[in-house]
């Protein structure tokens, strides 16, 4: 006898939730990755648990705030999404931990630029992939 909790309608609900959650997770991952790489100044062999924790906190906070801002504006513009994520990442990174190089704001600024660039690259690649798949 099939499980009553797995109905056909539940599949559509899960797809709908997946479409809503996927951009948030993407923003969090891009912000976390940019923070981690910038914090380590490219030396990924020196990553420790404390680095992961700080980068994860920065990524979650910045990714969620950026996702809420993007959702509120209902924009689908890749440039706007990337700039919002970069700005939020820079601001959150500035308040999460002290800068590791240059003036006090420099690491946060570089992290924000990295998050924006990563967001634009991943988003553009994903749209290209979906467009190519839809055309075939």
N, CA, C and O atoms as a DFTB+ gen file, in Angstrom:
544 C
 N C O
     1  1       0.847      -1.173       0.000
     2  2       0.000       0.000       0.000
     3  2       0.898       1.245       0.000
     4  3       1.821       1.337       0.809
     5  1       0.635       2.202      -0.902
     6  2       1.478       3.401      -0.969
     7  2       1.299       4.279       0.273
     8  3       0.249       4.295       0.915
     9  1       2.334       4.978       0.565
    10  2       2.325       5.888       1.715
    11  2       1.380       7.056       1.430
    12  3       1.494       7.681       0.375
    13  1       0.443       7.372       2.343
    14  2      -0.517       8.450       2.076
    15  2       0.129       9.835       2.042
    16  3      -0.487      10.788       1.564
    17  1       1.361       9.960       2.543
    18  2       1.992      11.281       2.560
    19  2       2.608      11.638       1.215
    20  3       3.019      12.783       1.025
    21  1       2.687      10.702       0.279
    22  2       3.292      10.965      -1.029
    23  2       2.221      10.921      -2.108
    24  3       2.065       9.923      -2.811
    25  1       1.499      12.002      -2.224
    26  2       0.463      12.093      -3.240
    27  2       1.021      12.839      -4.444
    28  3       2.067      13.481      -4.351
    29  1       0.339      12.758      -5.548
    30  2       0.802      13.412      -6.765
    31  2       0.846      14.925      -6.568
    32  3       1.756      15.569      -7.090
    33  1      -0.069      15.501      -5.861
    34  2      -0.090      16.934      -5.616
    35  2       1.120      17.402      -4.815
    36  3       1.569      18.536      -4.982
    37  1       1.651      16.545      -3.950
    38  2       2.817      16.899      -3.153
    39  2       4.035      17.147      -4.030
    40  3       4.881      17.975      -3.692
    41  1       4.134      16.445      -5.145
    42  2       5.260      16.622      -6.056
    43  2       5.272      18.040      -6.615
    44  3       6.330      18.660      -6.716
    45  1       4.103      18.553      -6.978
    46  2       4.017      19.910      -7.493
    47  2       4.360      20.937      -6.422
    48  3       4.985      21.955      -6.718
    49  1       3.962      20.681      -5.199
    50  2       4.293      21.590      -4.102
    51  2       5.799      21.597      -3.883
    52  3       6.391      22.655      -3.670
    53  1       6.419      20.429      -3.935
    54  2       7.865      20.384      -3.716
    55  2       8.615      21.082      -4.846
    56  3       9.634      21.723      -4.591
    57  1       8.142      20.976      -6.082
    58  2       8.772      21.696      -7.186
    59  2       8.621      23.197      -7.009
    60  3       9.547      23.956      -7.293
    61  1       7.462      23.623      -6.543
    62  2       7.233      25.042      -6.313
    63  2       8.149      25.558      -5.214
    64  3       8.730      26.636      -5.347
    65  1       8.284      24.807      -4.139
    66  2       9.173      25.203      -3.048
    67  2      10.620      25.208      -3.511
    68  3      11.394      26.083      -3.124
    69  1      10.988      24.241      -4.332
    70  2      12.358      24.162      -4.836
    71  2      12.690      25.397      -5.674
    72  3      13.795      25.930      -5.576
    73  1      11.756      25.847      -6.483
    74  2      11.982      27.041      -7.303
    75  2      12.117      28.294      -6.452
    76  3      12.814      29.232      -6.838
    77  1      11.461      28.317      -5.306
    78  2      11.539      29.487      -4.430
    79  2      12.797      29.468      -3.568
    80  3      13.359      30.523      -3.272
    81  1      13.237      28.298      -3.168
    82  2      14.385      28.170      -2.272
    83  2      15.703      28.194      -3.040
    84  3      16.709      28.658      -2.501
    85  1      15.729      27.715      -4.265
    86  2      16.966      27.615      -5.041
    87  2      17.709      28.950      -5.176
    88  3      18.927      28.966      -4.999
    89  1      17.043      30.065      -5.478
    90  2      17.790      31.331      -5.570
    91  2      18.396      31.767      -4.235
    92  3      19.478      32.354      -4.209
    93  1      17.711      31.486      -3.138
    94  2      18.247      31.835      -1.820
    95  2      19.511      31.032      -1.555
    96  3      20.524      31.582      -1.123
    97  1      19.450      29.734      -1.814
    98  2      20.620      28.882      -1.609
    99  2      21.771      29.285      -2.518
   100  3      22.932      29.236      -2.114
   101  1      21.451      29.683      -3.741
   102  2      22.484      30.140      -4.674
   103  2      23.163      31.403      -4.144
   104  3      24.388      31.513      -4.180
   105  1      22.371      32.351      -3.655
   106  2      22.938      33.590      -3.110
   107  2      23.797      33.318      -1.884
   108  3      24.870      33.902      -1.736
   109  1      23.337      32.443      -1.010
   110  2      24.103      32.097       0.190
   111  2      25.426      31.435      -0.194
   112  3      26.473      31.765       0.363
   113  1      25.377      30.508      -1.141
   114  2      26.597      29.799      -1.559
   115  2      27.594      30.751      -2.216
   116  3      28.793      30.669      -1.947
   117  1      27.118      31.645      -3.068
   118  2      28.017      32.581      -3.750
   119  2      28.652      33.550      -2.758
   120  3      29.845      33.841      -2.849
   121  1      27.868      34.044      -1.820
   122  2      28.395      34.962      -0.818
   123  2      29.398      34.261       0.102
   124  3      30.438      34.829       0.437
   125  1      29.089      33.040       0.506
   126  2      29.993      32.269       1.365
   127  2      31.297      31.978       0.652
   128  3      32.370      32.142       1.232
   129  1      31.220      31.551      -0.597
   130  2      32.437      31.227      -1.352
   131  2      33.317      32.457      -1.533
   132  3      34.535      32.380      -1.369
   133  1      32.709      33.584      -1.868
   134  2      33.491      34.816      -2.053
   135  2      34.145      35.236      -0.743
   136  3      35.300      35.664      -0.740
   137  1      33.433      35.121       0.356
   138  2      33.979      35.500       1.660
   139  2      35.136      34.582       2.038
   140  3      36.167      35.048       2.524
   141  1      34.973      33.299       1.818
   142  2      36.009      32.336       2.193
   143  2      37.287      32.540       1.381
   144  3      38.384      32.538       1.940
   145  1      37.154      32.712       0.090
   146  2      38.327      32.893      -0.765
   147  2      39.043      34.204      -0.433
   148  3      40.272      34.250      -0.384
   149  1      38.269      35.269      -0.205
   150  2      38.892      36.555       0.118
   151  2      39.541      36.526       1.492
   152  3      40.634      37.064       1.670
   153  1      38.890      35.913       2.456
   154  2      39.440      35.838       3.798
   155  2      40.761      35.072       3.807
   156  3      41.685      35.415       4.545
   157  1      40.838      34.041       2.986
   158  2      42.052      33.225       2.923
   159  2      43.059      33.804       1.933
   160  3      44.158      33.272       1.780
   161  1      42.690      34.881       1.270
   162  2      43.522      35.546       0.274
   163  2      44.022      34.563      -0.784
   164  3      45.162      34.637      -1.242
   165  1      43.139      33.645      -1.153
   166  2      43.439      32.683      -2.199
   167  2      44.117      31.411      -1.729
   168  3      44.174      30.448      -2.494
   169  1      44.632      31.360      -0.516
   170  2      45.331      30.174      -0.009
   171  2      44.322      29.218       0.624
   172  3      44.140      29.215       1.842
   173  1      43.672      28.413      -0.202
   174  2      42.615      27.535       0.282
   175  2      43.128      26.359       1.102
   176  3      42.331      25.657       1.725
   177  1      44.433      26.126       1.118
   178  2      44.993      25.046       1.932
   179  2      45.034      25.419       3.414
   180  3      45.216      24.549       4.265
   181  1      44.869      26.691       3.724
   182  2      44.953      27.156       5.112
   183  2      43.575      27.318       5.758
   184  3      43.467      27.903       6.836
   185  1      42.535      26.812       5.122
   186  2      41.183      26.969       5.655
   187  2      41.033      26.157       6.937
   188  3      41.398      24.983       6.999
   189  1      40.494      26.805       7.941
   190  2      40.207      26.146       9.207
   191  2      38.726      26.246       9.530
   192  3      37.960      26.875       8.799
   193  1      38.331      25.622      10.624
   194  2      36.924      25.631      11.026
   195  2      36.436      27.047      11.311
   196  3      35.306      27.393      10.968
   197  1      37.274      27.863      11.931
   198  2      36.867      29.236      12.232
   199  2      36.606      30.022      10.949
   200  3      35.700      30.854      10.904
   201  1      37.397      29.760       9.907
   202  2      37.171      30.435       8.623
   203  2      35.831      30.013       8.027
   204  3      35.075      30.850       7.533
   205  1      35.542      28.725       8.073
   206  2      34.270      28.221       7.560
   207  2      33.098      28.838       8.312
   208  3      32.094      29.210       7.705
   209  1      33.224      28.947       9.633
   210  2      32.132      29.499      10.429
   211  2      31.878      30.965      10.096
   212  3      30.732      31.372       9.910
   213  1      32.943      31.757      10.023
   214  2      32.776      33.180       9.710
   215  2      32.217      33.350       8.300
   216  3      31.300      34.144       8.089
   217  1      32.761      32.614       7.337
   218  2      32.279      32.719       5.955
   219  2      30.827      32.244       5.846
   220  3      30.039      32.831       5.105
   221  1      30.478      31.203       6.569
   222  2      29.104      30.696       6.531
   223  2      28.129      31.699       7.132
   224  3      27.050      31.922       6.582
   225  1      28.497      32.297       8.245
   226  2      27.632      33.305       8.861
   227  2      27.452      34.493       7.919
   228  3      26.338      34.979       7.719
   229  1      28.542      34.944       7.354
   230  2      28.469      36.060       6.410
   231  2      27.602      35.690       5.219
   232  3      26.751      36.475       4.800
   233  1      27.813      34.504       4.674
   234  2      27.060      34.063       3.505
   235  2      25.574      33.914       3.761
   236  3      24.755      34.319       2.936
   237  1      25.220      33.336       4.898
   238  2      23.801      33.143       5.204
   239  2      23.105      34.488       5.394
   240  3      22.040      34.725       4.824
   241  1      23.700      35.357       6.188
   242  2      23.063      36.655       6.450
   243  2      22.965      37.473       5.160
   244  3      21.898      37.990       4.830
   245  1      24.074      37.587       4.436
   246  2      24.065      38.379       3.201
   247  2      23.159      37.755       2.149
   248  3      22.422      38.469       1.468
   249  1      23.202      36.444       2.005
   250  2      22.374      35.765       1.007
   251  2      20.888      35.910       1.267
   252  3      20.109      36.116       0.336
   253  1      20.490      35.803       2.524
   254  2      19.067      35.938       2.864
   255  2      18.603      37.379       2.688
   256  3      17.531      37.619       2.133
   257  1      19.398      38.342       3.153
   258  2      19.019      39.755       2.989
   259  2      18.927      40.111       1.502
   260  3      17.976      40.764       1.072
   261  1      19.918      39.677       0.725
   262  2      19.898      39.958      -0.718
   263  2      18.695      39.291      -1.380
   264  3      18.051      39.894      -2.239
   265  1      18.390      38.073      -0.997
   266  2      17.242      37.366      -1.583
   267  2      15.934      38.072      -1.264
   268  3      15.054      38.173      -2.119
   269  1      15.804      38.565      -0.026
   270  2      14.597      39.308       0.340
   271  2      14.489      40.600      -0.467
   272  3      13.404      40.956      -0.927
   273  1      15.605      41.298      -0.639
   274  2      15.593      42.536      -1.426
   275  2      15.253      42.254      -2.884
   276  3      14.482      42.990      -3.500
   277  1      15.824      41.195      -3.431
   278  2      15.550      40.833      -4.828
   279  2      14.100      40.405      -4.992
   280  3      13.455      40.753      -5.981
   281  1      13.586      39.650      -4.024
   282  2      12.191      39.208      -4.075
   283  2      11.245      40.410      -3.970
   284  3      10.224      40.459      -4.656
   285  1      11.586      41.374      -3.114
   286  2      10.727      42.547      -2.928
   287  2      10.651      43.393      -4.200
   288  3       9.604      43.965      -4.503
   289  1      11.740      43.472      -4.935
   290  2      11.740      44.275      -6.162
   291  2      11.244      43.503      -7.376
   292  3      10.966      44.098      -8.418
   293  1      11.131      42.186      -7.251
   294  2      10.658      41.333      -8.354
   295  2      11.494      41.499      -9.617
   296  3      10.959      41.478     -10.725
   297  1      12.808      41.663      -9.453
   298  2      13.675      41.848     -10.613
   299  2      14.223      40.510     -11.092
   300  3      14.402      39.567     -10.320
   301  1      14.480      40.465     -12.390
   302  2      15.084      39.285     -12.990
   303  2      16.367      39.685     -13.730
   304  3      16.931      38.886     -14.477
   305  1      16.816      40.906     -13.521
   306  2      17.993      41.446     -14.185
   307  2      19.255      40.901     -13.511
   308  3      19.449      41.095     -12.311
   309  1      20.115      40.218     -14.280
   310  2      21.322      39.605     -13.715
   311  2      22.243      40.638     -13.080
   312  3      22.823      40.386     -12.024
   313  1      22.381      41.803     -13.718
   314  2      23.249      42.845     -13.173
   315  2      22.734      43.331     -11.823
   316  3      23.508      43.489     -10.879
   317  1      21.436      43.566     -11.733
   318  2      20.844      44.069     -10.490
   319  2      20.982      43.040      -9.371
   320  3      21.323      43.390      -8.241
   321  1      20.720      41.786      -9.681
   322  2      20.840      40.719      -8.677
   323  2      22.281      40.626      -8.188
   324  3      22.523      40.510      -6.987
   325  1      23.226      40.676      -9.101
   326  2      24.643      40.587      -8.736
   327  2      25.079      41.772      -7.888
   328  3      25.807      41.600      -6.911
   329  1      24.641      42.972      -8.255
   330  2      25.012      44.161      -7.489
   331  2      24.405      44.155      -6.088
   332  3      25.063      44.551      -5.126
   333  1      23.168      43.715      -5.968
   334  2      22.533      43.643      -4.642
   335  2      23.265      42.631      -3.771
   336  3      23.550      42.907      -2.606
   337  1      23.570      41.459      -4.327
   338  2      24.279      40.440      -3.544
   339  2      25.668      40.931      -3.162
   340  3      26.102      40.723      -2.029
   341  1      26.370      41.576      -4.080
   342  2      27.699      42.102      -3.770
   343  2      27.664      43.158      -2.688
   344  3      28.502      43.158      -1.786
   345  1      26.696      44.060      -2.771
   346  2      26.579      45.119      -1.758
   347  2      26.246      44.538      -0.391
   348  3      26.841      44.929       0.613
   349  1      25.307      43.613      -0.348
   350  2      24.937      43.002       0.939
   351  2      26.104      42.207       1.527
   352  3      26.332      42.230       2.736
   353  1      26.830      41.512       0.673
   354  2      27.980      40.741       1.145
   355  2      29.045      41.659       1.717
   356  3      29.627      41.358       2.760
   357  1      29.309      42.777       1.049
   358  2      30.313      43.726       1.536
   359  2      29.914      44.308       2.889
   360  3      30.739      44.393       3.799
   361  1      28.671      44.701       3.019
   362  2      28.205      45.298       4.280
   363  2      28.259      44.277       5.417
   364  3      28.772      44.573       6.496
   365  1      27.732      43.086       5.176
   366  2      27.726      42.059       6.230
   367  2      29.155      41.647       6.581
   368  3      29.473      41.474       7.757
   369  1      30.007      41.492       5.589
   370  2      31.398      41.101       5.849
   371  2      32.114      42.161       6.682
   372  3      32.917      41.826       7.553
   373  1      31.831      43.420       6.424
   374  2      32.454      44.509       7.186
   375  2      32.112      44.395       8.674
   376  3      32.965      44.635       9.528
   377  1      30.874      44.033       8.981
   378  2      30.452      43.953      10.377
   379  2      30.755      42.599      11.033
   380  3      30.748      42.498      12.260
   381  1      31.018      41.571      10.242
   382  2      31.243      40.226      10.803
   383  2      32.643      40.051      11.390
   384  3      32.798      39.430      12.442
   385  1      33.651      40.585      10.729
   386  2      35.023      40.390      11.208
   387  2      35.917      41.503      10.684
   388  3      35.602      42.130       9.672
   389  1      37.027      41.753      11.364
   390  2      37.938      42.813      10.904
   391  2      38.613      42.423       9.590
   392  3      38.792      41.243       9.291
   393  1      38.978      43.431       8.821
   394  2      39.650      43.201       7.542
   395  2      41.036      42.616       7.742
   396  3      41.691      42.867       8.754
   397  1      41.474      41.836       6.768
   398  2      42.768      41.178       6.863
   399  2      43.869      41.879       6.099
   400  3      45.043      41.543       6.256
   401  1      43.503      42.863       5.261
   402  2      44.517      43.580       4.485
   403  2      44.011      44.969       4.135
   404  3      42.806      45.202       4.040
   405  1      44.948      45.883       3.945
   406  2      44.620      47.254       3.552
   407  2      43.819      47.991       4.615
   408  3      43.832      47.607       5.785
   409  1      43.119      49.051       4.210
   410  2      42.255      49.773       5.153
   411  2      41.182      48.834       5.719
   412  3      40.959      47.743       5.193
   413  1      40.539      49.264       6.771
   414  2      39.603      48.404       7.491
   415  2      38.453      47.894       6.602
   416  3      37.916      46.817       6.860
   417  1      38.077      48.631       5.587
   418  2      36.960      48.247       4.722
   419  2      37.393      47.464       3.475
   420  3      36.537      46.965       2.744
   421  1      38.687      47.349       3.222
   422  2      39.168      46.796       1.950
   423  2      38.761      45.336       1.741
   424  3      38.300      44.976       0.658
   425  1      38.924      44.497       2.759
   426  2      38.567      43.088       2.586
   427  2      37.072      42.940       2.321
   428  3      36.667      42.127       1.490
   429  1      36.259      43.713       3.016
   430  2      34.811      43.656       2.789
   431  2      34.469      44.094       1.362
   432  3      33.606      43.497       0.720
   433  1      35.139      45.123       0.874
   434  2      34.906      45.604      -0.483
   435  2      35.296      44.551      -1.524
   436  3      34.556      44.302      -2.475
   437  1      36.455      43.944      -1.333
   438  2      36.907      42.896      -2.258
   439  2      35.969      41.690      -2.199
   440  3      35.669      41.082      -3.226
   441  1      35.507      41.347      -0.997
   442  2      34.559      40.238      -0.855
   443  2      33.265      40.532      -1.594
   444  3      32.726      39.657      -2.271
   445  1      32.762      41.753      -1.471
   446  2      31.538      42.135      -2.176
   447  2      31.701      42.091      -3.683
   448  3      30.809      41.633      -4.397
   449  1      32.836      42.566      -4.166
   450  2      33.104      42.513      -5.611
   451  2      33.190      41.061      -6.077
   452  3      32.673      40.713      -7.139
   453  1      33.843      40.220      -5.281
   454  2      33.938      38.797      -5.619
   455  2      32.583      38.122      -5.640
   456  3      32.302      37.318      -6.529
   457  1      31.739      38.441      -4.668
   458  2      30.394      37.856      -4.632
   459  2      29.569      38.308      -5.826
   460  3      28.842      37.509      -6.416
   461  1      29.675      39.583      -6.187
   462  2      28.936      40.090      -7.350
   463  2      29.409      39.416      -8.635
   464  3      28.594      39.012      -9.465
   465  1      30.723      39.297      -8.798
   466  2      31.267      38.653     -10.002
   467  2      30.868      37.187     -10.069
   468  3      30.483      36.691     -11.128
   469  1      30.958      36.494      -8.942
   470  2      30.572      35.083      -8.904
   471  2      29.085      34.919      -9.198
   472  3      28.690      34.011      -9.929
   473  1      28.266      35.789      -8.633
   474  2      26.827      35.740      -8.870
   475  2      26.505      35.969     -10.344
   476  3      25.680      35.266     -10.927
   477  1      27.158      36.949     -10.931
   478  2      26.895      37.223     -12.347
   479  2      27.342      36.050     -13.227
   480  3      26.623      35.650     -14.142
   481  1      28.520      35.508     -12.949
   482  2      29.036      34.396     -13.758
   483  2      28.170      33.148     -13.629
   484  3      27.816      32.526     -14.631
   485  1      27.834      32.789     -12.406
   486  2      27.018      31.585     -12.195
   487  2      25.619      31.778     -12.764
   488  3      25.087      30.887     -13.426
   489  1      25.024      32.939     -12.507
   490  2      23.684      33.201     -13.027
   491  2      23.637      33.211     -14.539
   492  3      22.708      32.668     -15.137
   493  1      24.621      33.817     -15.159
   494  2      24.666      33.851     -16.629
   495  2      24.895      32.464     -17.206
   496  3      24.266      32.089     -18.196
   497  1      25.785      31.704     -16.596
   498  2      26.040      30.332     -17.066
   499  2      24.790      29.469     -16.908
   500  3      24.480      28.656     -17.779
   501  1      24.088      29.641     -15.817
   502  2      22.878      28.848     -15.572
   503  2      21.791      29.198     -16.586
   504  3      21.108      28.314     -17.104
   505  1      21.635      30.497     -16.865
   506  2      20.643      30.895     -17.870
   507  2      21.017      30.388     -19.252
   508  3      20.149      29.954     -20.009
   509  1      22.290      30.436     -19.585
   510  2      22.739      29.925     -20.879
   511  2      22.457      28.428     -20.968
   512  3      21.972      27.946     -21.991
   513  1      22.758      27.699     -19.908
   514  2      22.537      26.251     -19.887
   515  2      21.055      25.937     -20.036
   516  3      20.684      25.057     -20.812
   517  1      20.207      26.647     -19.304
   518  2      18.765      26.396     -19.417
   519  2      18.261      26.757     -20.796
   520  3      17.397      26.065     -21.334
   521  1      18.783      27.834     -21.389
   522  2      18.373      28.229     -22.743
   523  2      18.783      27.201     -23.774
   524  3      18.019      26.888     -24.688
   525  1      19.998      26.673     -23.627
   526  2      20.477      25.647     -24.550
   527  2      19.656      24.363     -24.408
   528  3      19.330      23.715     -25.403
   529  1      19.330      24.008     -23.184
   530  2      18.552      22.795     -22.945
   531  2      17.141      22.933     -23.477
   532  3      16.580      21.977     -24.013
   533  1      16.556      24.129     -23.333
   534  2      15.193      24.346     -23.795
   535  2      15.127      24.341     -25.329
   536  3      14.110      23.971     -25.915
   537  1      16.227      24.759     -25.964
   538  2      16.250      24.828     -27.431
   539  2      16.378      23.444     -28.054
   540  3      15.985      23.247     -29.204
   541  1      16.924      22.481     -27.309
   542  2      17.088      21.133     -27.892
   543  2      15.931      20.230     -27.636
   544  3      15.941      19.077     -28.067
